[in-house]
Amino acid sequence: MKKYVSAACVLLAAFAVNAAAAADKPAPAVNADTKESFATVSGWVQKEMHSGGRYEHVTDSERSTVEAKLASMSALLDKKGSVAQMSDAEKTQMFNDQEQVNAILAHRDGDRLVCQTVAPVGSHIPVKSCKTARQMEGDQREAQKFIQDRQNSQLKSGN
């Protein structure tokens, strides 16, 4: 169980540091093993799940799950004050909640860099292209809008 204790503390600290660094601010010395420091991290995550935020592409059900898990972690910290004062079962619960939140946010991170190797039209030489998930989402929306606009204009000119 000591493995879970240290893993939970490391994950909470990493979560706090990543959250602070992602906010384009100098990373403060935040250790999210207390309820006060966790409240800061939790508030930042909830803010970033809204329009324009780093995690804006989180679905409604994922947002509900993240908010529920953050509330669960907050309740554990409210009850005990810090990770160090939790029982092994509570530390395990904290770890599992943290893992689920991180999995959702990592998957929906708009700043996540995605690289692909594709051969451009008219060439057999593959080219590596890297974009953020947000840029790829925007490109997809623009392409869908272009196709829809073309179909609408063809319908109007055909009648």
C-alpha positions as a printed NumPy array, in Angstrom:
array([[  0.   ,   0.   ,   0.   ],
       [  2.964,   2.342,   0.46 ],
       [  3.292,   2.235,  -3.311],
       [ -0.222,   3.715,  -3.607],
       [  0.54 ,   6.378,  -1.01 ],
       [  3.585,   7.679,  -2.822],
       [  1.953,   7.253,  -6.24 ],
       [ -1.082,   9.266,  -5.153],
       [  1.094,  12.055,  -3.774],
       [  3.243,  12.132,  -6.91 ],
       [  0.192,  12.171,  -9.192],
       [ -1.46 ,  14.957,  -7.258],
       [  1.73 ,  17.006,  -7.321],
       [  2.224,  16.319, -11.044],
       [ -1.402,  17.245, -11.702],
       [ -0.87 ,  20.568,  -9.94 ],
       [  2.398,  21.332, -11.712],
       [  0.962,  20.431, -15.138],
       [ -2.106,  22.535, -14.473],
       [ -0.033,  25.527, -13.449],
       [  2.388,  25.171, -16.357],
       [ -0.447,  24.841, -18.858],
       [ -1.898,  28.132, -17.71 ],
       [  1.121,  29.893, -19.306],
       [  2.208,  31.208, -15.936],
       [  5.358,  30.446, -14.012],
       [  4.804,  27.186, -12.165],
       [  4.311,  27.975,  -8.49 ],
       [  5.47 ,  25.489,  -5.888],
       [  2.071,  23.868,  -5.531],
       [  1.729,  20.522,  -3.839],
       [ -1.842,  19.302,  -4.226],
       [ -1.736,  17.001,  -1.243],
       [ -3.803,  19.358,   0.92 ],
       [ -7.369,  20.524,   0.471],
       [ -6.274,  24.141,  -0.129],
       [ -3.846,  23.328,  -2.923],
       [ -6.283,  20.837,  -4.446],
       [ -9.005,  23.507,  -4.496],
       [ -6.731,  25.666,  -6.664],
       [ -6.021,  22.843,  -9.11 ],
       [ -9.66 ,  21.745,  -9.196],
       [-10.849,  25.3  ,  -9.909],
       [ -8.372,  25.638, -12.764],
       [ -9.482,  22.332, -14.332],
       [-13.168,  23.272, -14.107],
       [-12.45 ,  26.658, -15.709],
       [-10.472,  25.052, -18.546],
       [-13.37 ,  22.722, -19.416],
       [-15.451,  25.673, -20.64 ],
       [-15.421,  27.308, -24.079],
       [-11.977,  28.568, -25.027],
       [-10.258,  26.483, -22.359],
       [ -7.638,  23.821, -22.77 ],
       [-10.208,  21.06 , -22.198],
       [-13.145,  22.682, -24.026],
       [-13.724,  19.553, -26.128],
       [-14.701,  17.456, -23.113],
       [-18.153,  15.979, -23.728],
       [-21.019,  16.643, -21.328],
       [-20.821,  13.137, -19.867],
       [-17.032,  13.403, -19.479],
       [-17.443,  16.813, -17.828],
       [-19.939,  15.297, -15.389],
       [-17.526,  12.465, -14.614],
       [-14.593,  14.863, -14.082],
       [-16.685,  17.111, -11.829],
       [-17.928,  14.105,  -9.823],
       [-14.394,  12.75 ,  -9.386],
       [-13.06 ,  16.174,  -8.4  ],
       [-15.883,  16.46 ,  -5.858],
       [-15.041,  12.992,  -4.528],
       [-11.359,  13.89 ,  -4.157],
       [-12.28 ,  17.189,  -2.538],
       [-14.561,  15.409,  -0.062],
       [-11.732,  13.057,   0.896],
       [ -9.4  ,  15.995,   1.444],
       [-12.092,  17.902,   3.387],
       [-12.515,  14.912,   5.673],
       [ -8.812,  14.207,   6.246],
       [ -7.086,  17.497,   5.444],
       [ -4.248,  15.918,   3.46 ],
       [ -3.278,  12.753,   1.61 ],
       [ -0.836,  11.865,   4.38 ],
       [ -3.701,  11.504,   6.883],
       [ -5.813,   9.202,   4.687],
       [ -6.23 ,   5.476,   5.193],
       [ -4.922,   3.09 ,   2.546],
       [ -8.435,   2.618,   1.159],
       [ -8.94 ,   6.386,   0.903],
       [ -5.563,   6.821,  -0.793],
       [ -6.495,   4.119,  -3.273],
       [ -9.807,   5.865,  -3.978],
       [ -7.972,   9.166,  -4.424],
       [ -5.51 ,   7.511,  -6.815],
       [ -8.284,   5.876,  -8.877],
       [-10.266,   9.126,  -9.121],
       [ -7.109,  10.981, -10.146],
       [ -6.329,   8.421, -12.852],
       [ -9.821,   8.669, -14.327],
       [ -9.707,  12.485, -14.408],
       [ -6.239,  12.467, -15.986],
       [ -7.318,   9.953, -18.631],
       [-10.287,  12.082, -19.681],
       [ -8.349,  15.346, -19.684],
       [ -5.341,  13.898, -21.52 ],
       [ -7.644,  12.582, -24.253],
       [ -9.458,  15.924, -24.635],
       [ -6.489,  18.235, -24.221],
       [ -6.753,  20.86 , -26.969],
       [ -3.041,  21.666, -26.626],
       [ -2.013,  18.019, -27.084],
       [  0.337,  17.759, -30.075],
       [ -0.636,  15.124, -32.644],
       [  1.821,  14.2  , -35.382],
       [  0.99 ,  12.277, -38.536],
       [  3.052,  11.095, -41.468],
       [  1.055,  11.377, -44.688],
       [  1.844,  11.537, -48.386],
       [  0.429,  14.771, -49.833],
       [ -1.806,  14.616, -52.899],
       [  0.345,  14.125, -55.993],
       [  3.349,  12.754, -54.122],
       [  4.533,   9.453, -52.768],
       [  6.966,  11.089, -50.351],
       [  5.492,  11.108, -46.849],
       [  5.66 ,  14.333, -44.882],
       [  5.404,  14.642, -41.107],
       [  2.747,  17.106, -40.002],
       [  2.15 ,  18.123, -36.388],
       [ -0.82 ,  20.105, -35.097],
       [ -2.535,  20.549, -31.787],
       [ -5.769,  18.682, -31.194],
       [ -7.536,  22.087, -31.178],
       [ -6.134,  22.925, -34.636],
       [ -7.167,  19.54 , -35.992],
       [-10.683,  19.995, -34.608],
       [-10.872,  23.442, -36.228],
       [ -9.642,  22.092, -39.57 ],
       [-12.274,  19.357, -39.446],
       [-15.043,  21.872, -38.674],
       [-13.899,  24.106, -41.554],
       [-13.84 ,  21.167, -43.983],
       [-17.336,  20.084, -42.932],
       [-18.602,  23.656, -43.292],
       [-17.018,  23.93 , -46.754],
       [-18.667,  20.689, -47.907],
       [-22.02 ,  21.731, -46.477],
       [-21.786,  25.17 , -48.126],
       [-20.917,  23.555, -51.489],
       [-23.853,  21.154, -51.227],
       [-26.212,  23.999, -50.331],
       [-25.021,  26.125, -53.255],
       [-25.434,  23.209, -55.657],
       [-28.969,  22.619, -54.397],
       [-29.835,  26.285, -54.858],
       [-28.39 ,  26.455, -58.371],
       [-30.037,  23.154, -59.365],
       [-33.577,  24.362, -58.547]])
